[in-house]
Amino acid sequence: MILSNHAVDRASLRLWRIWRKTKLKEEGIYSWLERVSLTTLQRYDGKKVQEVRNMELKIRFIFGYCEDNVTLITVYRIAKNQDYYSDTIRPKNGKNRAYVLRKRKEWETNNQ
């Protein structure tokens, strides 16, 4: 497993609270990221998946493949109210997905 500089930088800036809660004794951010990403990737039994989500830690991993090497390209935090199967954030007020998509489209057109 190869960790990109971008993934390590992003983890150190955005995942440090999760790292502090789940790290082993004397484990740095690089070693922790490698351990967590490998254990998450092993759940897929060697399949080449590009995006993997660890819902226990609320982290999304993006992988790239080159010959026989696996590279962790970047990591993202998953929002508390985000669905497992979609990138759409569930609204807290109970509105449906169409409402959320419509509001997102309105926001994107207004902020261009």
BELGI-V939466 format. One record per residue. N is the residue number from 0. SS is DSSP state (H for helix, E for strand, C for the rest). OMEGA is omega as a letter, one per 20 degrees, with the letter a starting at -180 (* if undefined). Layout:
BEGIN
n:ss:omega
N:SS:OMEGA
N:SS:OMEGA
END
This chain:
BEGIN
n:ss:omega
0:C:r
1:E:r
2:E:r
3:C:r
4:H:r
5:H:a
6:H:r
7:H:r
8:H:a
9:H:r
10:H:a
11:H:r
12:H:a
13:H:a
14:C:a
15:H:r
16:H:r
17:H:r
18:H:a
19:H:a
20:H:a
21:H:a
22:C:r
23:C:a
24:C:r
25:C:r
26:C:r
27:C:a
28:H:a
29:H:r
30:H:r
31:H:a
32:H:r
33:H:a
34:H:a
35:H:a
36:H:r
37:H:r
38:H:r
39:H:a
40:H:a
41:H:r
42:H:a
43:H:r
44:C:r
45:C:r
46:C:r
47:C:r
48:C:a
49:C:a
50:E:a
51:E:r
52:E:r
53:E:a
54:C:r
55:C:r
56:C:a
57:C:r
58:E:r
59:E:a
60:E:r
61:E:a
62:E:r
63:E:a
64:E:r
65:E:a
66:C:a
67:C:r
68:E:r
69:E:r
70:E:r
71:E:a
72:E:a
73:E:r
74:E:r
75:E:r
76:E:r
77:C:a
78:C:a
79:C:a
80:C:a
81:E:r
82:C:r
83:C:a
84:C:a
85:C:r
86:C:a
87:C:r
88:E:r
89:C:r
90:C:a
91:C:a
92:C:r
93:C:r
94:C:a
95:C:a
96:H:r
97:H:r
98:H:a
99:H:r
100:H:r
101:H:r
102:H:r
103:H:r
104:H:r
105:H:r
106:H:a
107:H:r
108:H:r
109:H:a
110:C:r
111:C:*
END
